[in-house]
Amino acid sequence: MKTRTYRVITPHETEFADPITFRKGAILEIGEESEGYQGWENWFFCTTAGEEPGWVPGQIIERGEGSTGRALEDYTARELNVQKGETLAGARVLNGWLWCERWGVPEDAGWVPLQNLEEIPD
């Protein structure tokens, strides 16, 4: 995936202090589908052992029988708190959100709503 540069145009603060996090292969109990904002489709409220429940993109869930599924990849729902004017590196868009990291600080990363960002051309 190609990393692109983004500027924050609207601040974002997470509402979830302890986001769901799991490894590839984790068994998921799949709940309701989000009826959120336009462009935020295909998110499911899931639970897994030892974690708080949280929103998971449908693309990384392999559906099983009933309401169970399996994680197709490692995942965290960690959101990045950002302020207007910050510059971020982003590489993966899923359902209206972008996985970002602060420039030069790869361990400070998380999801930011794509609508809060503008891409800075190369």
C-alpha positions in Angstrom: 0.0 0.0 0.0 1.2 3.4 -0.9 1.5 5.9 2.1 -0.1 9.3 1.4 0.1 12.5 3.4 -3.0 14.0 4.9 -3.8 17.2 6.8 -6.4 17.2 9.6 -9.2 19.7 8.7 -11.6 18.7 11.6 -10.3 17.5 15.0 -11.2 14.0 16.2 -11.4 12.5 19.7 -12.1 8.8 20.3 -15.1 7.8 22.4 -13.6 4.4 23.2 -10.8 4.2 25.8 -10.3 0.5 25.5 -10.8 -0.5 21.8 -11.4 -4.1 20.7 -8.1 -5.7 19.5 -7.5 -9.2 18.2 -5.2 -11.4 16.2 -5.9 -13.2 12.9 -8.0 -16.3 13.6 -9.8 -14.9 16.6 -13.4 -16.1 17.0 -15.9 -13.2 16.8 -19.5 -12.9 17.9 -21.0 -10.7 15.3 -23.7 -8.3 16.4 -25.6 -5.4 14.7 -24.4 -3.6 11.6 -23.7 0.1 11.9 -26.4 2.4 10.6 -24.0 5.4 11.0 -22.9 8.1 8.7 -22.9 8.0 5.0 -19.8 6.1 3.9 -19.5 4.2 7.2 -21.3 1.1 6.0 -20.1 -2.5 6.6 -19.1 -2.1 10.3 -20.2 -4.7 12.7 -20.4 -4.6 16.5 -18.4 -7.6 17.6 -17.2 -9.3 20.8 -14.2 -11.7 21.3 -12.8 -13.3 24.4 -10.9 -11.0 26.8 -11.8 -7.8 24.9 -14.3 -5.0 25.2 -16.8 -5.1 22.4 -16.3 -2.8 19.4 -16.8 -2.0 15.7 -15.1 -4.2 13.2 -15.0 -3.8 9.4 -16.9 -6.5 7.5 -14.0 -7.0 5.1 -11.9 -8.7 7.8 -14.6 -11.1 9.1 -15.1 -14.6 7.7 -18.7 -15.5 8.4 -19.4 -18.8 10.1 -22.7 -20.2 11.2 -25.2 -18.0 12.9 -23.7 -14.9 14.4 -20.1 -16.3 14.7 -17.1 -15.4 12.5 -13.3 -15.6 12.4 -10.8 -12.7 12.0 -9.1 -12.8 8.6 -6.3 -10.5 9.9 -4.9 -8.8 13.0 -7.0 -5.7 13.9 -7.4 -2.9 16.5 -10.3 -0.4 16.6 -7.8 2.2 18.1 -8.7 5.7 17.0 -6.1 8.4 16.8 -6.9 11.7 18.5 -6.0 14.5 16.2 -6.1 18.3 16.1 -6.8 20.6 13.1 -3.6 21.3 11.1 -1.7 18.1 12.1 0.0 16.2 9.3 -0.5 12.4 9.1 0.7 9.5 7.0 -2.2 7.2 5.9 -2.2 4.0 3.9 -5.4 2.0 4.3 -9.0 3.1 3.9 -11.8 1.0 5.2 -15.4 2.0 5.2 -14.9 5.8 5.6 -11.9 5.6 8.0 -8.2 5.8 7.3 -5.4 4.1 9.3 -3.0 6.9 10.1 0.2 7.5 12.0 1.9 10.7 13.1 4.9 11.4 10.9 8.0 9.9 12.4 6.1 8.2 15.2 4.8 4.9 13.8 3.8 3.6 17.3 1.3 6.6 17.5 -1.2 5.3 15.1 -5.0 4.7 14.8 -8.1 5.2 12.7 -9.3 8.7 11.7 -12.6 9.5 9.9 -11.6 10.2 6.3 -14.1 13.1 6.2 -11.8 14.8 8.8 -8.8 14.8 6.5 -7.7 16.2 3.2 -5.0 14.6 1.1 -1.9 16.7 0.5 -0.7 16.1 -3.1 2.9 14.7 -3.7 
